[in-house]
């Protein structure tokens, strides 16, 4: 296109036009594309000596241009798996199996610790699907999630991710099973913990108190546990590949959701609307984006594993961009969220959200390097 413009500029000022065209070509060649710019920023974020290791997948939905930073590796997805749960539920609504107002009864086995208010209700309480979806997506409520999984069945949930990327995800389980499988790394009897026992375990003041309480429940001395610490138990659980997946596979899930390939239009709008109302992780990717950008996303949080994944809609009708980012190797929520916030800011500075303009004035400036232990 530039060469053609140069060719037609003839006449008395052809030499000046030629010079201007050569300058334009030189500038275009000199300015790296947004994936190259973003890749350099991600390398810098990942190299921070006191921060986590990161994995990131980004795709501009209009052009299909993408960037992968360790996105082909398996990452623990934590509560971002609640999006395929919601898709399975909304598919049931679309085919007429139930409605948003259909009640689901809370069972004793549904109780799981974590955010949200569902586990404050008594066994036998009936809650509408609409409320459970809101609690699961907006507040990342684990008990609401397990109630909805009980409604549709794990087979339907796993069918969603298998359809999107057959080899991209590990098995998705109930959220209570995450806890049971983790504590089960210490003592096999822990795999039979009741829902209320999971709540009490979470309420203990620290890991040592949790191990002592677990020992009383399962009637096995702490000294006989198969692993010495709860941290080792989580690491062993992560190694199973449950509730894990490649970030590029999760990106494909978001792309198909955004394009209306996973749900009919009414259900697509409902889910994306819930994701825009998410209140968890305000200091993650959203904190690095310019004001006024819509972000339909879902966060995930577990010991040493933090994620944020969603679709960014810049103001002015510019192309939507999906981003999936996770961290590992850092127990500090503050430092992990700082890295995810920097991912959001780097995304803007790359130009992919600003119609190709890098370092736009609306983008957040690069954060100063954090100090070592104890730094925010």
C-alpha positions in Angstrom: 0.0 0.0 0.0 2.8 2.4 0.9 4.7 1.5 -2.3 1.6 2.2 -4.4 1.1 5.6 -2.7 4.7 6.5 -3.6 4.3 5.5 -7.2 1.4 7.8 -7.9 3.0 10.9 -6.4 4.5 12.4 -9.5 5.0 16.0 -10.7 6.9 19.0 -9.5 7.1 17.7 -5.9 7.8 14.0 -6.7 11.2 14.1 -4.9 9.6 15.4 -1.7 6.9 12.8 -2.0 9.4 10.1 -2.5 11.3 11.2 0.7 8.1 11.2 2.7 7.2 7.8 1.5 10.6 6.4 2.3 10.3 7.9 5.8 6.8 6.3 6.2 8.2 2.9 5.1 11.1 3.2 7.5 8.8 4.1 10.4 6.6 1.1 9.6 9.5 -1.2 9.5 11.0 0.3 12.7 7.8 0.0 14.8 7.4 -3.5 16.1 4.0 -5.1 15.9 2.0 -5.4 19.2 2.9 -9.1 19.8 6.6 -8.3 19.7 6.2 -5.3 22.0 4.0 -7.3 24.4 6.4 -10.2 24.4 9.2 -8.0 25.5 7.1 -6.6 28.3 6.1 -10.0 29.5 9.7 -11.1 29.6 10.4 -8.2 31.9 7.5 -8.9 34.2 8.4 -12.6 34.4 12.0 -11.8 35.2 11.2 -9.8 38.3 13.4 -11.4 41.0 10.7 -11.4 43.7 7.6 -12.0 41.5 5.9 -15.1 40.1 6.4 -16.9 36.9 3.6 -16.0 34.4 1.8 -17.5 31.5 -0.2 -15.4 29.1 -2.3 -15.8 26.0 -3.6 -12.9 24.0 -5.7 -12.8 20.8 -7.2 -9.9 18.8 -10.6 -11.3 17.8 -11.0 -9.4 14.6 -7.7 -10.3 13.1 -6.9 -13.5 14.9 -3.4 -12.3 15.6 -2.2 -13.7 18.9 0.7 -14.0 21.3 1.6 -17.0 23.5 3.9 -16.7 26.5 4.1 -20.2 28.0 0.5 -20.6 26.9 1.1 -24.1 25.5 2.0 -25.3 29.0 -0.5 -26.7 31.5 -1.5 -24.2 34.2 -3.8 -24.7 37.2 -6.9 -22.8 36.2 -8.5 -22.5 39.7 -12.0 -20.9 39.6 -11.8 -19.9 35.9 -13.2 -23.4 35.4 -16.5 -21.9 36.5 -17.0 -20.4 33.1 -17.5 -23.9 31.4 -19.8 -24.8 34.3 -21.9 -21.7 33.5 -21.9 -22.7 29.8 -23.2 -26.2 30.6 -25.9 -24.7 32.8 -27.0 -22.1 30.2 -27.1 -24.8 27.5 -29.6 -26.7 29.7 -31.7 -23.5 29.9 -31.4 -23.0 26.1 -32.8 -26.5 25.4 -35.6 -26.0 27.9 -34.5 -28.4 30.6 -35.0 -25.7 33.3 -35.1 -21.9 33.6 -33.1 -19.2 35.4 -35.8 -19.4 38.1 -35.7 -23.1 38.6 -34.8 -23.8 42.3 -31.8 -26.0 43.2 -31.7 -27.5 46.7 -28.6 -27.2 48.8 -27.2 -30.5 50.0 -24.8 -31.2 52.9 -22.2 -32.4 50.4 -22.3 -29.1 48.5 -20.6 -27.0 51.2 -17.2 -25.7 50.2 -15.1 -23.0 51.8 -14.3 -19.8 49.8 -15.9 -16.6 48.7 -19.7 -16.0 48.4 -22.6 -16.4 50.7 -24.2 -19.6 49.6 -22.5 -21.7 52.3 -24.3 -19.6 54.9 -27.6 -21.2 54.0 -29.0 -24.2 55.8 -29.2 -27.7 54.2 -32.4 -28.0 52.2 -32.5 -24.3 51.2 -33.8 -23.9 47.6 -32.0 -21.2 45.6 -32.8 -20.3 42.0 -30.3 -21.0 39.2 -30.2 -17.2 38.5 -28.8 -16.6 42.0 -26.4 -19.5 41.9 -25.0 -18.3 38.5 -24.5 -14.8 39.9 -22.8 -16.1 43.0 -20.6 -18.4 41.1 -19.4 -15.9 38.4 -19.6 -12.6 40.1 -18.4 -13.7 43.6 -16.6 -16.9 42.7 -18.8 -18.9 45.2 -17.6 -22.5 45.4 -20.7 -23.9 47.1 -22.9 -22.3 44.4 -20.6 -23.9 41.8 -21.0 -27.4 43.2 -24.7 -27.0 43.4 -24.8 -26.2 39.7 -22.4 -29.0 38.8 -24.8 -31.3 40.7 -27.6 -30.0 38.5 -26.0 -30.6 35.1 -23.4 -33.3 36.0 -19.6 -33.3 35.5 -20.0 -35.0 32.2 -21.8 -32.0 30.7 -19.2 -29.6 32.1 -16.2 -31.6 30.7 -18.0 -32.0 27.4 -17.8 -28.2 27.0 -14.0 -28.0 27.2 -13.5 -31.2 25.2 -15.6 -29.7 22.4 -13.5 -26.6 22.4 -10.0 -28.2 22.7 -10.0 -32.0 23.0 -6.4 -32.1 24.4 -6.3 -28.7 26.0 -7.8 -29.3 29.4 -7.5 -31.8 32.3 -10.6 -33.1 34.0 -12.8 -30.6 35.8 -14.0 -31.7 39.2 -16.4 -30.4 41.8 -14.8 -27.7 44.0 -15.2 -29.8 47.1 -13.2 -32.5 45.5 -10.3 -30.0 45.1 -10.1 -29.8 48.8 -10.6 -33.5 49.4 -8.0 -34.4 46.8 -5.5 -32.0 48.4 -6.0 -33.1 52.0 -6.0 -36.7 50.6 -2.4 -36.2 49.7 -1.7 -36.2 53.4 -4.1 -38.9 54.5 -6.3 -41.0 52.2 -9.2 -40.8 54.7 -9.4 -37.1 54.0 -11.0 -37.8 50.7 -14.2 -38.6 52.6 -14.3 -35.2 54.5 -17.8 -33.8 54.9 -18.7 -30.4 53.6 -19.0 -28.8 57.0 -15.6 -30.3 57.9 -14.1 -28.5 54.9 -15.5 -25.2 56.2 -14.0 -25.7 59.7 -10.6 -26.6 58.2 -10.6 -23.3 56.4 -11.4 -21.4 59.5 -8.3 -22.6 61.3 -5.7 -19.9 62.0 -2.8 -21.3 60.0 -1.5 -24.4 58.3 -0.3 -26.0 61.5 -3.7 -25.7 63.1 -5.3 -27.2 59.9 -3.0 -30.2 60.1 -3.9 -30.7 63.7 -7.6 -30.5 63.1 -7.3 -32.8 60.1 -5.4 -35.3 62.2 -8.3 -35.4 64.7 -10.9 -35.8 62.0 -9.2 -38.7 60.2 -7.7 -40.1 63.4 -4.2 -40.2 62.0 -1.3 -38.5 63.8 0.3 -35.6 61.9 3.6 -37.5 62.2 2.1 -40.3 60.0 0.9 -38.0 57.2 2.4 -38.9 53.9 3.7 -35.4 53.4 5.1 -33.0 55.9 3.3 -29.7 55.0 0.1 -28.5 53.4 2.2 -26.7 50.8 3.6 -30.1 49.7 0.0 -31.4 49.6 -1.0 -28.7 47.2 2.0 -29.2 45.0 1.1 -33.0 44.8 -2.5 -32.1 43.9 -1.4 -29.7 41.2 0.7 -32.4 39.7 -2.4 -34.5 39.1 -3.5 -32.2 36.3 -7.1 -31.8 37.6 -8.8 -28.5 36.9 -5.8 -27.5 34.7 -5.3 -26.6 31.1 -3.3 -24.8 28.5 -3.9 -21.0 28.4 -4.3 -21.0 24.6 -7.0 -23.7 25.0 -8.8 -21.5 27.5 -8.4 -18.6 25.1 -10.2 -20.6 22.4 -13.0 -21.2 24.9 -13.3 -17.4 25.4 -13.1 -16.8 21.6 -15.9 -19.2 20.9 -18.0 -17.8 23.7 -17.5 -14.2 22.4 -18.3 -15.3 18.8 -21.6 -17.0 19.9 -20.4 -20.5 19.0 -21.0 -22.1 22.4 -24.4 -20.6 23.4 -27.4 -19.0 21.7 -27.4 -15.2 21.7 -29.6 -14.7 24.8 -27.5 -17.0 26.9 -24.2 -15.6 25.5 -25.3 -12.1 26.6 -26.3 -13.3 30.0 -23.0 -14.9 30.7 -20.9 -12.1 29.4 -23.0 -9.7 31.4 -22.3 -11.7 34.6 -18.6 -11.7 33.7 -18.6 -7.9 33.3 -19.9 -7.7 36.9 -17.2 -9.8 38.5 -16.0 -8.2 41.8 -13.1 -10.5 42.5 -9.5 -9.6 41.6 -9.9 -5.8 41.2 -6.1 -5.5 41.4 -5.4 -7.9 38.6 -5.7 -7.3 34.9 -8.5 -4.8 35.2 -6.4 -2.5 37.3 -3.9 -2.2 34.5 -6.4 -1.3 31.8 -7.5 2.2 30.9 -10.7 3.6 32.4 -13.8 3.0 30.3 -12.7 -0.3 28.9 -15.2 -3.1 29.4 -13.8 -6.4 30.8 -15.9 -9.5 30.9 -13.7 -11.9 32.9 -13.3 -14.6 35.5 -10.6 -14.9 38.2 -9.1 -17.9 39.9 -7.4 -18.1 43.2 -5.7 -20.9 45.1 -2.5 -21.4 47.1 0.4 -20.2 44.9 -1.9 -20.1 41.8 -3.6 -17.0 40.6 -5.4 -16.4 37.2 -7.5 -13.8 35.4 -9.1 -14.4 32.0 -11.5 -12.5 29.9 -12.4 -10.3 27.0 -11.5 -6.6 26.8 -13.7 -4.3 24.8 -12.0 -0.9 24.2 -14.2 2.2 23.9 -15.2 3.3 20.5 -16.0 -0.1 19.0 -12.4 -1.2 18.5 -11.6 -4.8 18.2 -12.2 -7.1 21.2 -9.1 -8.7 22.7 -9.1 -11.8 24.8 -6.4 -12.3 27.5 -5.7 -15.3 29.7 -3.0 -14.9 32.4 -1.9 -17.1 35.3 0.9 -17.1 37.8 2.7 -19.7 39.8 5.6 -20.0 42.2 4.6 -17.1 44.4 2.5 -17.5 47.5 2.0 -13.7 48.0 -1.4 -12.6 46.6 -0.1 -9.0 46.5 2.9 -9.8 44.4 0.9 -12.1 42.1 -1.7 -9.5 41.6 0.9 -6.9 40.9 2.2 -9.1 38.1 -1.3 -9.5 36.6 -1.9 -5.8 36.9 1.3 -5.2 34.9 0.1 -7.7 32.3 -3.0 -5.5 31.8 -0.9 -2.3 31.5 1.5 -4.0 29.1 -1.4 -5.1 27.0 -2.5 -1.5 26.6 1.0 -0.2 25.9 1.5 -2.8 23.2 -1.0 -1.0 21.0 -3.5 -3.9 20.6 -6.2 -2.1 22.6 -5.5 1.3 21.1 -5.8 0.7 17.3 -2.1 0.1 16.9 -0.9 3.1 18.8 1.8 2.0 21.3 2.3 3.7 24.6 -1.0 5.6 24.2 -1.5 8.4 26.9 -4.5 6.4 28.3 -2.2 3.5 29.2 -0.8 3.0 32.6 2.9 3.8 32.9 5.3 0.9 33.7 5.4 0.2 37.4 8.6 0.7 39.3 10.5 -2.5 40.2 9.2 -4.0 43.4 11.6 -4.6 46.3 12.4 -7.9 47.7 10.7 -9.6 50.6 7.9 -7.5 52.2 7.5 -5.3 49.1 3.9 -4.5 48.1 
